[in-house]
Amino acid sequence: MITDLILHNHPRMKTITLNDNHIAHLNAKNTTKLEYLNLSNNNLLPTNDIDQLISSKHLWHVLVNGINNDPLAQMQYWTAVRNIIDDTNEVTIDLSGLNLTTQPPGLQNFTSINLDNNQLTHFDATNYDRLVKLSLNSNALESINFPQGRNVSITHISMNNNALRNIDIDRFSSVTYFSAAHNQLEFVQLESCEWLQYLNLTIIN
């Protein structure tokens, strides 16, 4: 397994997939065109290493799950990512499987959020006006607040395997994919979702 990697002579690099190694140091400060970064299941990198990687304005997808097998370390990486991402990027953040019980702050600049396989009971996306894709499968959700902005263009919502009873996405005409299977649904409002192409509301028997 790789433990150290030097990539500073590769300024054209767009995709870096290094999951399931033992990387503890990564020099990639000139990867200014980076679009996709997967560091899942590695050792803990120094914060300045991750800062260099995610400074690319082209970055759109970041995975940091399983770093050092330490949820705290993973959240440190997520914080580093969050501090650099601004509204010029369209970035996916994957925070699945971290056993989170509370919603992480500062997610509003991400366009795609994956929080599958955590322990969240509530999710508030009221101010997430840039959100396009939201995945909250296999949590313990009892309630969710959706974005309220006028220009929200969310297209993909997946909330399978939760404890939701009521869902109202009626104001999101842009939604094409909606899945809320295996909840405790009593009411779903989606009459105005004119672009809806996929719907799954399967109930547990």
C-alpha positions, 0 to 999 in steps of 0.5 A, a space after each residue: 500500500 502507498 504511504 507517500 505520494 508526490 504529485 506536484 509535477 502533474 498540474 494537468 491532473 483532474 481525477 485523483 482516486 486513492 482510496 484504501 491505501 495508507 497515505 499519510 502525506 500527499 504533495 499535490 500543490 500544483 493540481 489546480 485543475 483537480 475535479 474529483 478527489 477520493 481519499 476514503 480509507 486512508 491515514 490522516 493527512 496534514 491539513 495543509 495537504 488537503 488545503 492544497 488539493 481542494 483549492 482547485 476552482 474546478 473541484 466538484 466531488 470530494 470523498 473523505 470517508 473512513 480517514 484514519 477510521 476516525 470520525 473526528 479526523 473525517 470531520 476535520 477534513 470536511 471542515 477544511 473542504 467547507 472553508 475553501 468551497 465558495 459559491 463559484 464551485 459546484 461540489 459534492 460532499 460525501 459524509 455518509 457512514 460517520 454516525 453523525 447525530 447532529 447536522 454538520 454546519 456550513 453545508 449551504 455552499 454544496 450542490 450535492 450532499 450525501 449523508 446516508 447511513 448516519 443517525 440524524 433525526 432532523 435535517 434543516 435545508 432552509 437556506 440551502 439555495 444551491 442544493 441540487 441533490 440531497 441523499 439522506 437514506 438510512 438515518 432516523 429522520 422524523 422531520 426535514 425542512 426543505 430549501 425556501 429560496 425562490 431560485 432553488 432547482 433541486 432535482 434529486 431527493 432520496 430519503 429511504 429508510 427513515 421515520 418520516 410521516 409527512 413530506 411536502 415537496 410541492 413547491 419544487 417543480 424541478 424535482 425529477 427523482 424522489 424516493 422516500 421508501 420504507 418510512 412511516 408516511 401518512 401524507 406526501 404533497 407533490 402535485 406541482 412536481 411536473 418534471 418528476 420521472 422517478 417516484 418510490 414511496 414503498 412502505 414497510 409491511 
